[in-house]
Amino acid sequence: MGADNRRALVLAGGGLAGIAWETGVLQGICDEAPEAGEALLSSEVLLGTSAGSTVAAQLGSGLSVGELFDRQVADESRELHPGVSVDAIAELFLTAMLTPNATKEQRLQEIGAVATATETVPEAVRREVIAHRLPSHGWPQRTLRVTAIDLATGELVVFDNSSGVDLVDAVAASCAVPGVWPPVTIDGRRFMDGGVGSTVNMSAARDCGVAVALVPSGQDSPSPWGTAAVAEIDAFAGASLAVFADVESLAAFGPNPLDPACRAPSARAGRIQGRKEASRVARFLGL
């Protein structure tokens, strides 16, 4: 299938709230417009950043979206409380952004250095959490792309089916929020959250002609890098559609999207929003 015909489902970063919300949105779209929902779920390319990497890997596992939704609203959870506030993480970004005359990569290197120096749970403990999230630990047959940042270079790295990297490690790297979770070691290099530089990383879908992005943040959410997610999605060379979290969903996320307690409210809010967005998505897909 040519690039002009390939569809990417882009799943953005947003903590545990984002995982739950994106799953809920997909379930809601399937509720109201099953054909559109199936089209999204069967996208040729799944691109996940941070929280979105978890959802993308889960979708590639073969479980139905209904089963994945049930996992989000279940009482049982192996997730760990981060023990830090969103404000503390924002302070980390602010310190790096104040460095004069630095490139984006250099600032990401600084964030990575702080992430390395911050005391967190051991990598192995965090990896167990990620492993439990994923119904399958093998890469799917279709294209799955998972983004992370190389601490040594500050550059975006895209892991995929051909990278020779364990899927659990790739997702753990993409979800390694600096200052919260430990950077992930892969083949002697260390990686952190792919959402630090961009929550959507649309460049990793540039070989696709169509992209639908689910973004668990407000449409007017600013970016420390100057290009917000909405502008990055709008600049996509192909046809693109974005679903940003609405007011009700943002309220459901609560004060800390990394808190496991936000999972069920976020999933339910996402499902309600997905039902509202279903007709718009169906029209975009020509269904």
C-alpha positions in Angstrom: 0.0 0.0 0.0 1.4 3.4 -1.0 2.1 6.1 1.5 -0.8 8.2 0.2 -3.2 5.5 1.2 -1.7 4.5 4.5 -3.4 5.7 7.6 -1.7 6.4 10.9 -3.4 6.4 14.3 -1.4 8.8 16.3 -1.7 8.4 20.1 -0.2 11.2 22.1 1.3 11.5 25.5 -0.6 12.3 28.6 0.1 10.1 31.6 -2.2 7.4 33.0 -5.1 9.8 32.2 -4.0 9.8 28.6 -3.9 6.0 28.4 -7.4 5.7 29.8 -8.8 8.6 27.8 -7.5 7.4 24.5 -8.9 4.0 25.1 -12.2 5.5 26.1 -12.4 7.7 23.0 -11.8 4.7 20.7 -14.5 2.7 22.6 -16.9 5.7 22.3 -16.3 6.0 18.5 -16.9 2.2 18.2 -20.1 2.6 20.2 -21.6 5.2 17.8 -19.9 4.6 14.5 -18.6 1.0 14.4 -17.2 1.2 10.9 -15.2 4.3 11.7 -14.0 2.8 14.9 -12.8 -0.4 13.1 -11.1 1.8 10.5 -9.1 3.5 13.2 -8.3 0.3 15.0 -7.0 -1.3 11.8 -4.8 1.7 10.8 -1.7 0.5 9.0 0.6 2.5 11.3 0.2 2.8 15.0 2.3 5.7 16.3 2.6 6.1 20.1 4.3 8.6 22.3 4.6 8.1 26.0 1.0 7.2 27.2 0.2 6.7 23.5 2.9 4.1 23.2 1.1 2.0 25.8 -2.2 2.3 23.9 -0.6 1.6 20.6 1.1 -1.6 21.9 -2.1 -2.7 23.5 -4.0 -2.2 20.3 -1.4 -4.3 18.5 -1.8 -7.1 21.0 -5.0 -8.5 19.5 -7.3 -7.6 22.5 -10.5 -5.8 21.6 -10.9 -2.2 22.5 -13.7 -3.3 24.8 -11.4 -5.5 26.7 -8.8 -2.7 26.9 -11.5 -0.3 28.2 -12.5 -2.8 30.9 -8.9 -2.9 32.0 -8.9 0.8 32.5 -12.0 0.9 34.6 -11.1 -2.1 36.7 -10.4 -1.7 40.4 -7.2 -3.7 40.2 -4.1 -1.8 39.1 -0.4 -2.5 39.2 0.4 1.1 38.5 2.6 3.0 41.0 1.8 6.4 42.3 4.5 8.8 41.0 5.1 10.6 44.3 5.6 13.9 42.6 3.3 16.6 41.3 2.9 17.9 37.8 4.3 21.3 39.0 7.5 19.6 40.0 7.9 18.1 36.5 7.1 21.5 35.0 9.9 23.1 37.1 12.3 20.6 35.5 11.3 21.8 32.0 11.5 25.5 33.0 15.0 25.1 34.2 16.1 23.6 31.0 14.3 26.2 28.9 16.0 29.1 30.6 19.4 27.9 29.3 20.5 30.7 26.9 21.5 30.0 23.3 20.9 26.3 23.6 19.4 24.1 20.8 16.3 21.9 21.5 18.6 18.9 21.6 20.9 20.5 24.1 18.0 21.4 26.3 16.7 17.9 26.1 20.1 16.6 27.1 19.9 18.8 30.2 16.5 17.4 31.1 17.9 14.0 30.5 20.8 14.7 32.9 18.4 15.8 35.6 16.3 12.6 34.9 19.5 10.5 35.4 20.4 12.2 38.6 16.9 12.0 40.1 16.3 9.2 42.6 13.4 7.0 41.4 12.3 3.4 41.7 14.7 0.9 40.0 14.4 0.3 36.3 13.5 -3.3 36.9 10.5 -2.3 39.2 9.2 0.2 36.6 9.7 -2.4 33.8 7.4 -4.8 35.7 4.7 -2.2 35.6 5.0 -1.7 31.9 5.1 -5.4 31.3 1.8 -5.8 33.1 0.2 -3.1 31.0 0.9 -5.0 27.8 -1.3 -8.0 27.0 1.4 -9.1 24.5 5.1 -8.6 24.7 5.8 -9.3 21.0 5.7 -6.7 18.3 2.6 -7.0 16.1 2.7 -7.9 12.4 1.6 -4.4 11.4 3.7 -1.3 11.8 4.0 -0.1 15.4 6.2 2.9 16.1 7.2 4.0 19.6 9.0 7.2 20.3 11.7 8.0 22.9 14.5 10.6 23.5 18.2 9.5 23.5 19.6 11.1 26.7 23.1 11.4 25.2 22.1 13.3 22.1 18.7 14.8 22.9 17.4 13.3 19.6 14.1 11.6 18.9 14.4 7.9 18.4 11.6 5.8 16.8 11.5 2.1 17.8 9.6 -0.2 15.5 9.2 -3.8 14.5 12.6 -3.9 12.8 14.6 -2.2 15.6 15.5 -5.4 17.4 14.4 -3.9 20.7 12.2 -5.6 23.2 8.7 -4.2 23.0 8.4 -3.8 26.8 11.7 -1.9 26.9 10.6 0.4 24.0 7.3 1.3 25.7 9.1 1.7 29.1 11.5 4.1 27.4 8.7 6.1 25.8 6.9 6.3 29.2 10.0 7.3 31.2 8.8 10.7 32.4 12.0 12.6 33.5 12.1 13.3 37.2 9.4 10.7 37.9 10.5 7.3 36.4 14.0 6.1 35.6 15.5 6.4 32.2 15.5 3.1 30.4 18.7 1.4 29.3 18.7 -0.3 25.8 21.9 -1.7 24.3 24.0 0.5 26.5 22.2 3.7 25.8 19.6 5.5 28.0 16.3 6.9 26.9 13.5 9.0 28.4 9.9 9.9 27.6 9.2 10.5 23.9 6.7 13.2 24.8 9.3 15.5 26.3 10.1 17.0 22.9 6.6 16.6 21.4 3.5 14.9 22.6 2.6 13.8 19.1 5.8 13.4 17.1 4.0 13.7 13.7 7.3 13.5 11.9 7.3 9.8 12.7 4.2 9.4 10.5 5.4 11.5 7.5 5.3 8.4 5.2 1.6 8.2 5.7 -1.0 10.1 3.7 -3.7 10.2 6.5 -3.4 10.7 10.2 -5.9 10.7 13.0 -4.5 11.9 16.3 -5.9 11.5 19.8 -4.4 14.1 22.1 -5.2 14.0 25.9 -4.7 17.7 26.4 -6.6 20.9 25.6 -6.5 22.2 22.0 -5.0 25.5 23.4 -2.3 23.8 25.6 1.0 25.6 25.1 4.3 23.9 24.3 7.6 24.9 25.8 9.2 24.4 22.3 7.0 27.0 20.6 5.1 24.6 18.3 2.0 23.3 20.1 0.4 19.9 19.2 -2.4 21.5 17.2 0.1 23.4 15.0 2.2 20.3 14.5 -0.9 18.2 13.5 -2.1 21.0 11.2 1.3 21.1 9.5 1.2 17.4 8.7 1.7 17.0 4.9 -1.2 14.6 4.5 -4.8 14.8 5.6 -5.1 15.0 9.4 -7.8 15.1 12.0 -7.2 15.7 15.8 -9.4 14.9 18.7 -8.3 17.0 21.8 -9.6 16.4 25.3 -12.7 18.5 25.9 -13.5 20.4 29.1 -15.3 17.5 30.8 -12.4 15.1 30.0 -9.8 17.6 31.3 -11.8 17.8 34.5 -11.9 14.0 34.8 -8.1 13.9 34.5 -7.8 15.6 37.9 -4.8 17.5 39.2 -2.3 14.8 38.4 -2.6 12.7 35.2 0.1 10.3 36.6 -2.1 9.4 39.6 -3.6 5.9 39.1 -6.8 7.2 40.6 -7.5 9.1 37.4 -7.8 6.0 35.2 -11.5 5.1 35.5 -12.8 8.7 35.4 -10.6 9.5 32.4 -11.7 6.3 30.5 -15.4 7.1 31.1 -15.0 10.7 30.1 -13.1 9.6 27.0 -15.9 7.2 26.0 -18.5 10.0 26.3 -16.3 12.3 24.2 -15.7 9.5 21.7 -19.4 9.1 21.1 -19.7 12.9 20.5 -16.7 12.8 18.0 -17.7 9.7 16.2 -19.6 11.4 13.3 -16.8 13.9 12.7 -14.3 11.1 12.6 -16.5 9.0 10.2 -16.9 12.0 7.9 -13.2 12.6 7.8 -12.6 8.9 6.9 -15.3 9.1 4.2 -17.6 6.6 5.9 
